[in-house]
């Protein structure tokens, strides 16, 4: 079925051309498998369960009482127990939108695959983490993304591989300050742009969805399937994809590639079809600038010493798909659970490289290249297609100069001011 998770394939990772050294990696990943964010299609004939017993809720938690020195008996002990709308509880009952046991497993597996690739195979990261500054782990402030990142970090650097006193941090920002997602909360202009894009999608795609009514309306209470319907087409796609990922029976019509493919095309057009330069700049410009923008004296604005930069997000619309759209690479498919977009920075070795050992890895006199990967594939950036903008014979390796030039174009000069106009 379309939307099936694509695990990180360590074995198929391509051999780097001779003379290129990996120097920095930026990874943006979607959270793991979760429950639907709302109850939909629970009535017959769809009968997708409203309550999912796929979450481990038997763990005990200990919170230190504020203002006291922790002791064995000093704290609050409790169990997290989920109660459904009927006032009933059950072992392992999930909340809506919660990371499930399957999601925990897949994100941990993603972390172990990262370790296998960047630690064991490429020798890029150290076997033992002794300096936390080599890594940067960040999540949006949503429970399922934080928990996903916790499992990923545990896979990359479990406690046994960390030096005493070295504990990886998971960095979180307040929603108003977030730049991992298209921040419509703080940027009203971006919110209006996204609303306009959605309205265009409704006008274009609702007529195309209408022929599906005879096949699928019986599963959604007799209602027509529309982008702005009740339930919304995006909600139906979410429920179907989440249910299928957890092994629940999905109505056969939604297993038909023609049916689900049409729904997916409509939904991705509504959510992700941001092709205006303003939308791309206000949505992803700050994120890209923070990671890749050139600083005249110190290289990038941050992360000079950081080798692995890892971010986990709640909304594919604002990160994975938006990044792909920004670079004109989006495949019009909803990014699967635990899918990721990776940017790898390489330096080309030269005979004089030893003389430059003390210089920043981002210094202009060195040749640097950026490779973008998605779903285990190298992405060839259209903006780097011209001769001189990529490594000769390897178009997937964009010159850092060409890449940063595009980032500069996408960087708002005054984001807050642009958001007000």
N, C-alpha and C positions, 0 to 999 in steps of 0.2 A: 504493500500500500504506500502511496505517496506520503511523505512526511515521516517515514521510518527513520529513527535516529541513526546517524552515521558515526560509529566509533572512530576515534583517532587511530589511523593505521600506521603504526610505527614501521612495519616492514616495508611498506611501499613509499616511505619518505624518500624523495629523490636525492641522488648523490649531487653534491654541490660542485660546480665547475672548478677545475684546478685553479688555485691562487686566491680563492675567496675564503675569508675567515668570518664566522658568525660572531657578532659582537653584541647584539641586543635583540630581544624578542618582546613584542607586544601582543597579548592574546585577549580577545573579547569573546566571552562564552555565554550562551544562554543557559539558564538554570536547568536542572534535571526534570524528569517526568513528575508531574503534579496532578492533582485532581482538578476538574473544571472549576472555574471561578464562580459559576452559578449552577443551580440544578436545572437541567433542561432534558427533554426527551425521556423523562422517567416513566411516563404513562405508556400503556400498551398502545400500539404494537411495538414501539421502539424498545421500551423497558430497559433503558440504561439505568443502573442503580443510582438512586439519589444519595445513598450512604455508602461510602467506600471504607472497608475495613482493611486498609493497606498502609497504615501508619503506626509505628511503634510508639505507643503512648505510655508504656509501663515504666519508663525511666524516671528515676527520682532526681530532683534538682535541689541543690543547696545554695541558698543565698545568704551571704554574710549580713548580719544585722549592722546597719550603719552605725559607725561610732564606736564599735567594739573590736577588740583584738580577736581574730578568729580562733576558735578552739573546736575540739571534736563535737561538743554539744551546742556550740554557739551558732545559731542560724535557723533558717526556716526550711523544714522538710515538707515536700508535697509531691503529689503525682498530678500530672496533667491529664485530665479526663475530658473527652469531648462528648457533649450531649447533643442529640439531634433535635429537630423541631418538635418532636413528639415527647420530649423530655426523657428519652431513653439513652442509655449509654451502652457501649460495647467495646470490647478489647480491640485496640488498634483502629478505632474510628477516626477518620480524617476530617479536618476542616476543609472548607472550600478553598481551592487554590494552594493547598499544602503540598510540600514535597513529600512524595510517598517513599516507601521502602525501596521501590524500584528506582526512583530518582536518586536516592542516597547511594545505591549501588552503582548506578551509571556515572554519577559525578566522581565517586571514589575511583572507579575504573579509569575515568578520564585523567585524573591526577596521576595514577600509577603509570598510565601510558605516557604522560608528559615526562615523568621521571625516567622511564625507559628510554625515551628519545633524547632528551636534552642532558640527562646526567649520564646514563649508562652507555648509550650509543655514540652520541656526539661529543661527550666529555665537555660540554659547554658550561654546565653548572657543576659545582663541587659535590662529591658524594655526601659530604657532611656540611651542613649549613653552620658556619661560624660567625658570619657577618650578615645580620638581617638586612642591611642596606643593599645587598645583592638582589633582593626580591622586593616586589611591591604588589600587595594583594588588596584589591578594593572591590566593594560590592555596593549596589544600591540598597537603600534601607528598607528592604522587604524580606520577611522571614525566609521565604523559599530560596532567595538568592544568597543570603548570608549563610544559610545551612548548606547550600550547594557548594559555596566557596570553602566552607569549613572541610567538607569531604574531599574537595580537590586538593586543598593544601595538605591534608593528611596523607593523600596519595603521593604528592610530590616530595614533601619533607615530613614524614612521620616523626614523632618525638625521638625515636631511637637514632635518627640521623641528624639531630640538632645538637650542637654543642651545649654544655651546661649554661643556663642563663639566656640562651638564644631561643626566643619564642616568636614565630612569625605573627605579624599583626595583620588584622583585617580592617582596612580603613573604610569608614562610612561617612557620608556627608548628609546634612539636612536636605530635604527635598528642594528647598528654595535655592540651594547652592549647587545642586547636582548638574553635572555636565556629561555623565555617562549616558543619559537619555536626552531626547529632544524635550527640553524643559519648558513646556507650555505653561506651567504654573507660574514661572517667573518671567516668561516672555509672551506677552499678549499678542504681539504681532505674529509670532510663530503659531500661536493657537488659532488665529484667524486664517492664516495661510493653510494650515492643515484642515480646517473646516471647509475652506473653499475646494481643496483637492478632493475631500470626501464627497462634497456635493456634486462635483463633476463626475466622480465614479458612480454615484447613485443614478445620475441621468443616463450614463452610458451602459451600465451593467444591469440595472433592474429589468429592462426589457429582455436582456439575454438570459436572465435567470427564470423568467416567467415560464418557459417551456418545461422546467423541472417540476412545476407544481403538481402535475398529475402523478409524478413518481414519489415525491418526498413530503408533500403537505400532510399526508396521513400520519406522519411521524412527529409533526410539530403542531398538533391540535387543530389540523385543518387550515392553518394559516399559510399564506403565501410566503415563499422564501425570497426575502429581499434584504439588501444591505441595510436599509433603515427600518426593517420590519420588526415584529415582535413574535418570536425572538429574532435577533439580528443574525444575518448570515455568518458573521464573524463568530458569534457565540455557538452556532451550530457546528462550524468547523472546529472550534476549540473543544467542544464536547466529544465529537466524533474522534478527533485525533487523540485526545487524552484517554478515551475509553479503549481505543484500539491499542495504544501503547501499553495498556495494563491488562490486555487479554480479554476484555469484555466483548461480548457479542455486539456487533454493530449491524444495523439493518443492511441487507445486501446492496440496496441502491447506493449507499454511501461507500461501498467497496468498489463500485464501478469507477474506473479511472476517468471516464468521460464526465460523469456526474460530479465527482469530488474535484476533478481538475477545473471544471467550470466555476464551481463555488470558490475554489482557492484563487483562481485568477481574479474573480470579482473582489474578493476580500483583500488580496494583496494590492490591488489597484486603489482600494479605499484607504488602506493603511500606509502603504509604502511608496506610492507613486509621486514622490516629491522631486520633481525635475527642475524646479525653478532654482536659480542661483541663490536667491534670498532664503528660501527654505533650507537649502543645504548649508549655507553659511551660518544661519541662526541655529540650526539643529545640531550639526556635527563640527562646525568650525572650531569651537573652543576646545573640544576634546582632541582634535587633531593637532591644534596649535600647541596644546600642553605637552603632547608627546613628541612632535616632530618639527616644530617651528625652529628655525635657526636663530640663535642669539649671537650678536656680533662678537662678544668676548668670551662667552662661556659655553658655546655649543647650544644644545636644546635648553628650553627653559627649566627643565628638571631632569632627573634620572641619569645624570652623567655617569654615576657609578653603578646604577641598577642594570642588571643583566636581564632579568625576567620581570615584566610588568603584566599583571594579570587582573582582569576585571570581569565580574559576573553581573549580569543585568537581568532586570525583570521583564523588559519589553523589547522584543525583537524589533518592533517598529522603530525604536529610537537608537538602536545600536547596530546589531548585525545587518539587518536589511538596510538601515539608513546609511551605513558605511558602504555597503555594496552599491546602493543607489548613487551615492555621492561620487563614486568612481566609475559609474556607468557599467556595473558588473552584475546587477541584480538579475536573477534567473526567474523572477516572478513566482517563486515557490516559498511558502512559509518556512522559515528556518526551523529545522527539527530541534527537539530537546537535546541539550548538551552540544549543539553544533557551535562552531567557533570561527571567528575571523582572526587570522594571524598575520602580523607584519614582522618580517625578519630583516634586520640590518646587517649587511655584510661589508667588510673592508677588503679591498683588493691588495694582495701582497705585492710589493715592488722591491727591487734590489735595495732601495734606500729605506725600507720599512724599519730597520733597526735604529736608524737615526731619528725616527719619528716616534719611538716608543713612548716618550714622555708627553706627547701631544694628545689633545683630546681626540677621541675616536670620531668626532664629528668635524674635525678641521678640514677646511676646504681643499688643502693641497693633497689630501688623501682621496683615492677613488672609493666611493661608497655606493652601495646598491640596496634597494628595498625590494623584497619579494612579498607579495600578498598571497595567502592561501585560504581556501574555503572548501569544506567537504573533501579534504585530502587532496585537493587539486591546486596547482599553481594557477594564479589568475594573471592574465596579461592585461595590463592597464592600457586602455586606449590612448590616454594622454602621453604614454611612453612609447608609442608604436614607431615614431619617427626615428630615423637613423641618428645616432648620437645621443638618444635619450634612454638607451638601454644597453646592457652588456652585449657586444657583438655575438650573434649566434644564439643568444638566450634572451628572448624578448620579455620573459617573466621577471627579469632583473632590471627594474627601473633605476635609473641613476638617481642618487639622493638629491642632486640639484633639481632635476625635473620634478621629483616628488615634492620637494619642499616649495618649489615655485607654485605648485597647485595648492599646497597647504596655505601659503601666504595669501593666495586669492580667496581662500575660504575663511580666512581669519577675520572676524569682525574687529574693526578699529575701536569701536565702543559698543559692546554687545548690549549693555543696558539701554543706551540711547537708541540704538536701532530697534530694540524691542518695544520702545514706546511709540515709535512713529508708524 
